[in-house]
Amino acid sequence: MIKANHQISLGHDYYVVKEGKFFGISIGTNLGCTINLLGTTYMPKIKGTLLFFEAFRITQKECAQRWKQLHLKF
């Protein structure tokens, strides 16, 4: 699992994985929806972008499995 270096509480838990500045295109998406788009014409081009993922009501194990699917594809 990814260990966060900061935790900010705004009613929910949010984690900063790596601090810094980014200039360019950012894409926010649901992790499960992104998995379903892999290999389709609807999958946006993500090379050179900053991706923000959210996952709702899944276990840590399910989240890790989905990350592995993304890693294997790219």
N, C-alpha and C positions, 0 to 999 in steps of 0.2 A: 504494500500500500504506500501511497505517497504521504510523506510526513510534512505537515504544513509548518512554516516558520512563523506564521502569525495567525491569530484567530480574532475575528471581529464579531461581536454579537449585535445583531440588529433584529432580534426576534427569532432569527434562525442562526445556524452556524455557517459562516463563510470562511474559506481558507485561501490564503495567498500562497501559491506554490513557489513562485519566483517573482521577487520584486524587480521592477525596472520600468523603462519607457519603451514604447513600441509606436512606430509610425507606419501606417499602412492599413490594410483591410482586416477587419475583425469579423468573425462569424460566431454567433451564439446559437446553440442548438441543444436539443435533448439527445442524450447518448443513445437511447434505444432507437429513436427515429433515424439517427445517422447510420446506425447499423443496418436498418432496413433499406436505406438509400444506396448502400454500397453496391457497385456494379450496375447501377441504373443510370439513365440519362439525366435523372433529376439530382444526382449527387453533384453539389457545387465543386468547382475546382478549389482545392484547399492549399495547394503548394504556395508557400510564402505568406500565408495568412496566420493570424492569431486566433485560435479556436477557444471558445468558452463552452463548456459542457455542463449540463445539469442532469441529474438523474433523480427520479422521485419514486419512493416506495419500492426500492430494491435493496437487497442485502449487499454487504460488502463483497461477498463471494460472487454474486451476480455482476456487480460493478466491475470486479477484476476480470471476469470472463469476457465482458463486453470490451474492456480495454485491450484484452489480448486479441480479440477479433479485429479491432482497428489496427493494432500493431502488425498483425499478420498480413493485412491488406496493403499497408503502406510500408 
